[in-house]
Amino acid sequence: MKTCKKVRVLTQNNEDFEWYPTTDEILSAMNKDLHLMFTKGNLSRSGWDNKQRFFNHDWKRDDKGKDKYTYQIYTFLDVGAGDGRVFGAINGENGDVKIDKLYGIEIAQSQADDLINRDVFIIGRDFFKTTLIDKSIA
């Protein structure tokens, strides 16, 4: 759905509370940061207790003998998930990041319904009224 149509639906449903679109530049920076966290930030190496609860990595060699790493994030929460573009765009710098379970907080009912239909588990509708401490990450 085009952005103008999404805004029109939100406005018609009186759900256009705040609109902060995530740009391609922001998504590119997020992917680059994820890639760097795994490859340079020691997240995939030893030293952080219980790291396997949150992510994992795998290493293989491709057909040309080049090292190929893939990184798996078990759960990912997007606060203010909107139309879900972050979920669809997070894949690391080289397509090396995969996310297993998607969670969101989204106040607009039409957006939340769309996310639910796309297998995003909505843990709350209003960030300021959502308690995260009692939520399981598994």
N, C-alpha and C positions, 0 to 999 in steps of 0.2 A: 504494500500500500504506500503510495506516495506521501511525503511529509505533509503537504497541504491538505490531503484528504484525512490523514490522521488527526491533524489539528482541528479540522472541521468537525469530525466525529466527537472529539473531546469537548469542543466548544458547545455543540448541540446537546451533549449529555451533561453539561455544566461540570466537567471534570478537568478543564484546562486551568489547573491551579497554578502551576509553574511549568515552564518549558525550557529545558536546558539541553538542546540536542548535542549528542556526542559526535564530534566531527571525525573525519577520516584521519586528520592529523593527531588527534587525541588517541584514537585506536592504534595508530602506527606507533606512537610513543609507548603505549601500554604493552604492545607486543614486544617491542625492543627491550623494555624494562624487564618483562618476564623472562625473555631469553637471557639477559645479562644476570638476573638473579640466579637462574639455574646454572649458567656456565661460568660466571665469574664470582658470584656471590656466595659460593660454597653451600647453597641450599641442597645440592645433590651429593654433597660429600659428608663425611662424618663430622660430628661436633654439635649437632642439635638433637637433643633428646626427643624421642617420640616423633621424629620427622615423618616416619612412615605412616603415621595417622593422617597426614595431610597431602603428601605427594610421594611420587616415586619416579625413578628414571630407568631407562633401558638403553643398552648400547649394542649396536650391530655394525657390521661392516657391509657396505653396499657392494654392488657388482664390480665397481672400479677400485675396490680396496680402501675406500674412504670411510672414516669413522662416521657413524650416523647415530645420534642420540635422540631419544624421544622422552618427553617429560609428561607425567600424568599428574594432574591435580584432581584429587578425589571430590572436593566440593568447592563451589564458587558462589559467593553471594554478591548480588548486585543490588545496592540500595538505590531505589528510584529507577527500577529496571526499565521503565518506559516501554518502548516497542521491542526491546530485547536485542538491539543491535550489538551491544557489547558481547552478549553470549555468542552470537554468530561470528564475531570478528576476532575473538581471542583465540589465537592459534600459535603464538610465538612468532619469532622473526622469520623462521624458515619452515613454518608449519610443524614445528617440533613439540608443541604443547597441546595436550588433549585434556578435556575436562569431563569427568564422569557424571556428576550430579550438579544440576543448576538450581540455585535458590534465588528468590527475589523478594523484594519489598516494593510494592507498587500501589499507590493510592487510587489511581484512576481505574474504576471497575472494568471499563472496556479494554484497557491495556492488560490488566491482571487476567481477565478471561482469556485473552489471546495468548498470553504467556502460558497459562495452565494448559491450553490446547496444544502447546508446543513442548510439553513435558518439563516445564519450569515449575518447581514447587514454590508456591507463594507462602512464606512464613509469616507475613504480616502485611497490612495495608498502609498503616501510618507508622513511619519510622519512630516517631516520638512516643508511640503507644505500644510498640513491639518490644517485648523482652527477649533478648537473645541468649541470656545465660541458661535458660531452661531448654534450649533447642539442642537436639542431638546432631552431631556432624556426620553420623554414619547413615 
